[in-house]
Amino acid sequence: MLKYLCAIFLVTVFFAATNQCFAENLEEKTSVRQDQGKIMLTIYNDNLALIKEERTIKLDKGENRLAWREVSAQMRPETALLRNLTPSAKLSLLEQNFDFDLLTPQKLLEKYLGKSVAIIRTNTATGEETREDATVLSTSQGVVLKFADRIETGLPGRIAFPDVPSHLRDLPTLSLLLTTSLAGSHDLELSYLTTGLSWRADYVAELNADDSLLAMNGLVTLVNRSGITYEHAQLQLVAGDVNQVQPDQSPRAKSTAIASMMEMAPAMEQEALFAYHLYSLPTATTLADNQTKQVGLLSANGIAVSKEHWLQGMDYYFSGEYGEIGRKLHPAVMIKFDNKGEGLGVPLPKGIIRVYKKDSRGNAQFVGEDRIEHTARNEQISLKLGNAFDITADKTQTEFRQLASKPENHIETAYQVRIRNARDEAVTIHVQEPIPGDWTMVETSVPHTQPAANLAQWKVDVPANQETVLSYRVRVRFF
């Protein structure tokens, strides 16, 4: 019985080795970009993209070795999926290898470590060339060569290699071993995830003369550092934070200078996708390697805007005695608008909104920028553009005492906020104070509201070229 099992094992090993040898001796078929029919890119926010490309490739019946050239240099090979779109043919994938070790003089030399190469020297006086064989002993920190009678370092002449190793490619290549039941042309689709492709939203807005209306254009900025060019690709963008299991670090392709390009396109279509939003470019576009490109996302005019001034406090001075808290504090200038109306009313991807306004000569001047997160339709957008130059405030703690009941955690404190307006027009300042613990407003010179448990808020009107003083007293109990 043991002899019988051993015989079966040896026969199995023999046939496996024979099949492996047969596969390695198969003539490799090569698929290049010219075989490509359709290519689709779905790009996510966090340096991730899904590539789908279709190619028409001639295959033999049975086993085929196929080199699918010009894939992303940063592809995640474990995510690669090959499908046969030819319904009458059955296709099975036996093996795949991602060859990202690209052909360079240094890589070629490293592959010949321990092997023989030819050294060609040229006599500078006569022009005569001599050829001598040598063995590559080392390529680390220089080249070490062993000749028949000596060892030399450095490169004494040109190096001639007999061939290029099979796994050293001039372009990133997915090597496939597959079998099919039908000979002839097959429509194959390869899909995979890759890094090196990213996008972000950038918005440019312009305020009108009285800061009541806003015109805004949204642009999508695409960056391609994946190692290849995607020609006439159908482009889709996913807005949202997709969870990714962090992979091990893999070699990265070196990037060169990025070309800059502006391309305005028709507005993108958008739809809900799972918990995210999907934006589709209506026309195909080409995204070259090491290129930054911009395409149109949206355009809106006549957006109603409110401009507000906010003086934001802090909670630390409600628990101790501080006296003077701040002098010449400048309130923040905010603009707010709703994501609705013609041109808006769609989910906005996160990005930076840069705001401009024309001066008296008609020249558009930059007045500030702020970042927005993913914003659903009908939500309000608030942008902090900067601090008001000609509005200042002095903040002082005018009283502090511990109450007799529980001196260690029950206090009463009073404050004065003196706001000066140097403009020729009246302004309203929103003063907001985050008060910790359990608090009660004892008295205040201006009515306050409580938008949240730990917030007190006032609207203080300040006439042109005058000042207004806000005074209030609060009791705070800490637990």
Beta strands, then each sheet from edge to edge (+ up, - down):
strand 1: 28-31
strand 2: 36-44
strand 3: 48-59
strand 4: 62-69
strand 5: 81-84
strand 6: 91-99
strand 7: 116-122
strand 8: 129-138
strand 9: 144-146
strand 10: 151-153
strand 11: 158-160
strand 12: 173-180
strand 13: 184-194
strand 14: 197-207
strand 15: 213-224
strand 16: 230-239
strand 17: 259-262
strand 18: 269-273
strand 19: 276-280
strand 20: 285-287
strand 21: 291-304
strand 22: 306-312
strand 23: 324-329
strand 24: 332-338
strand 25: 351-358
strand 26: 364-372
strand 27: 380-387
strand 28: 391-402
strand 29: 410-421
strand 30: 427-434
strand 31: 438-444
strand 32: 448-452
strand 33: 455-462
strand 34: 467-477
sheet 1: 1+ 4+ 12- 6+
sheet 2: 5+ 13- 3+ 2- 16- 19+ 18-
sheet 3: 5+ 13- 3+ 2- 16- 20+
sheet 4: 10+ 9- 8+ 7- 11+
sheet 5: 17+ 21+ 15- 14+ 25+ 26-
sheet 6: 27+ 24- 22+ 30+ 33- 32+
sheet 7: 23+ 28- 29+ 34- 31+
end
